[in-house]
């Protein structure tokens, strides 16, 4: 199996839209090459049936992202390398969402793991030729504190919160949760933005930021390096409360080119089954998944092992997926239409098996 870092850059206009809408769930964490392959003895995520001959296998080109969005894919990557998957899967590794975008838009990839709102943006930019196939990651954002007493959203009143992701999901998520709790960012809660998640993490580690919003794996890195830092609020839980269960903070998904899925429906549906098993594997055996994560350059093994339980790795497709996404996208659209590509996607955005 061939792994490479995607290097194609999307056009200037599309890149601007992507940066605006997807920065909140872009890849994070240091990736290290090599690593143990001890997880290879674990049960395969692929079907137990004999794999078809190489000539009969459908070629599926997949882009994985470094960071939480790619963690659910590591077992599938291992199975593919060992020729255990039903399809002839090849993977490329992207360090940022815009690299994945360039592969999908150019037709050099068929499937990609990307931020959920980016999927909507691509649907609009490609005039419907990108579909949402599955949700793979719920919210990975947390409020982290160092010495501050915060046990509920209301406790943020009069406080200063530091975060990255202005004009992207972290800002929209925080503002929505504050608003639903009777607070207003900039009025009741002072919000300071940094350029990168790493900058926010460094500020917390150094004791210069007492309250911050961070995604995994930065949350894990901070709590390991600053023993006084702790997770005060899980924003996935707070979003659910704020929306009264009407929507879910969902930050990672699997997309497919509509033309590819239409021509290879059976093969793609089988791929989705294998992907689901891979996601379940990550949740059931974090230690082995972490080793594979390092092997394939997704995330450092030590960090991944501690981060996986907080990464909200899931698998929802079909009706379950469609029930969770529209209201989430509506919240983002109301905050900034550009966050979903200018308009809410139609029903054909959702892939049906």
HURABEL-V32300 format. One record per pair of residues at least 24 apart in sequence whose C-alpha atoms are under 6 Angstrom apart, sorted by the first residue. I is the first residue (numbers start at 1). J is the second residue. Records with the same first field share a line. If there is no record, write none. Layout:
I: J / J
This chain:
1: 81 / 90
2: 90
3: 91 / 92
4: 92 / 93
5: 92 / 93 / 94
6: 93 / 94 / 99
8: 99 / 102
9: 99 / 102
10: 102
20: 167 / 168
21: 168 / 339
22: 118
23: 165 / 168
24: 165 / 168 / 169 / 170
25: 115
26: 96
27: 66 / 67 / 96
28: 67
29: 67 / 217
30: 299
31: 297 / 298 / 299 / 300
32: 294 / 297 / 300
33: 295 / 297
34: 295
35: 294 / 295
36: 291
39: 288
45: 274 / 277 / 278
46: 85 / 274
51: 86
57: 87 / 88
58: 87 / 88
59: 88 / 89
60: 89
61: 89 / 90 / 109 / 110
62: 91 / 109 / 111 / 112
63: 91 / 92 / 93 / 112
64: 93 / 113
65: 93 / 94
66: 95 / 298
67: 298 / 299
69: 252
72: 278 / 279 / 282
73: 278
74: 292 / 293
75: 278
76: 278
110: 256 / 257
111: 255 / 256
112: 254 / 255
113: 253 / 254
114: 252 / 253
115: 251 / 252
116: 251 / 252 / 253
117: 340
120: 340
121: 340 / 341
124: 341
129: 257 / 258
130: 256 / 257 / 258
131: 255 / 256 / 258 / 349 / 350 / 351
132: 255 / 349 / 350 / 351
133: 254 / 255 / 351
134: 253 / 254 / 316 / 317
135: 253 / 315 / 316
136: 252 / 253 / 313 / 314 / 315
137: 251 / 252 / 312 / 313 / 314
138: 249 / 250 / 251 / 312
139: 236 / 249 / 250 / 251
140: 215 / 216 / 311
141: 214 / 215 / 235
142: 213 / 214 / 233 / 234 / 235
143: 212 / 213 / 232 / 233
144: 211 / 212 / 230 / 231 / 232
145: 210 / 211 / 229 / 230
146: 210 / 228 / 229
150: 232
151: 232
157: 188 / 189
158: 188 / 189
159: 189
160: 190 / 191
161: 191 / 211 / 212
162: 191 / 192 / 193 / 212
163: 193 / 212 / 213
164: 193 / 194 / 195 / 196 / 197
177: 239 / 242
180: 242
217: 307
220: 307
247: 324 / 327 / 328
248: 324
276: 315
318: 352
